[in-house]
Amino acid sequence: MISLHSLWSLWLNFSMRQLIVMMVVASLLGCAGAPKRPTWSNVTGAEQYERLMWQAVQDKDWANFERHLSPTFVGVNGDGQSLDRPGWMDYWKSFDLKEFSLGDLSVFPDGPDMKVNYTLQASGAAGKTVIPAGGLRVVSVWQETGDPCDPKKKFHSRWMVIVTSMTPVVTK
């Protein structure tokens, strides 16, 4: 006959094995982290949205670029020219972006908005327009669209950039 002490020992050993297996599985799942290559469907933050917008310009993916520009978008390019949404689209369509990188990036949450501030280094040109050697200081504001409180609609949020301003970085 099995003693109560033996049953208790078997149960503890079994529970410890289960606990160890669960800890190993949880740690492996936790190591997966953020997606290695963000896409429009798995983006987790404003920094990735900015990178995807520049990737769209480089890849000439105008459908996604336009889809993430607010209908009331306003932008100021590095030459100080103020552009509405169609003007911004035309400006970047004429630009042949070869490569780009974003540095000194900061994101500032502000209610339903995300302010993104960074330095853009890029190579490419549009006619006589080139990105200066020091790069451009960019400030963008992203806003989440959709109404999560509307019970009549299934909530589908989307982030859209509502304003972008670019200033040449002066190097001495």
C-alpha positions, 0 to 999 in steps of 0.5 A: 500500500502506498503511503500518504507521504509517497503520494505527496512526494509524487504530486510535488515532483509532478507539479514541479515538472509542470511548473518548469515546463511552463516556465520554459515555454513562457520564456521561449514565447517571451523571446519572440519579441516584436516582429523582425520586419514590421508590416502595415498589419503588425506595426506596434508604434509610431516609430515603425509607422514613420519607417514604413512611410519612408519605405513606401516612398522608396518602394513607390508603394503609393497605395499604402503611403496615401492610405496613411495620410490624413484627408486633411494632411498638411506638410512642409518640405525641407525647402519650406514649401507648404503642401496639402495631401495631393501636393505631398503625394506629388512631391514624394512621387517625383522623388527617387529615394535610394536609401534612408535612415532615421536617427535621434528618434523620439516619440511623445504620446499625447492623447489620441496623437503620437508626436514623432521627432527625428533626423532623416538621412537619405540619398536621392533627388527630385529634379534640383531638390536634394536632401542636404548633407546634414539631413532633415529634422522631421516632426510628424503627428500621427493620429488614431482614427476610428471610434472604439466607443461606437457600439454600432460599428466594429472598431477598426482603428488606423493610424494616419499622419496629420502633419509633417514638417521638415527643417534642414539640419545645418552642419558647421 
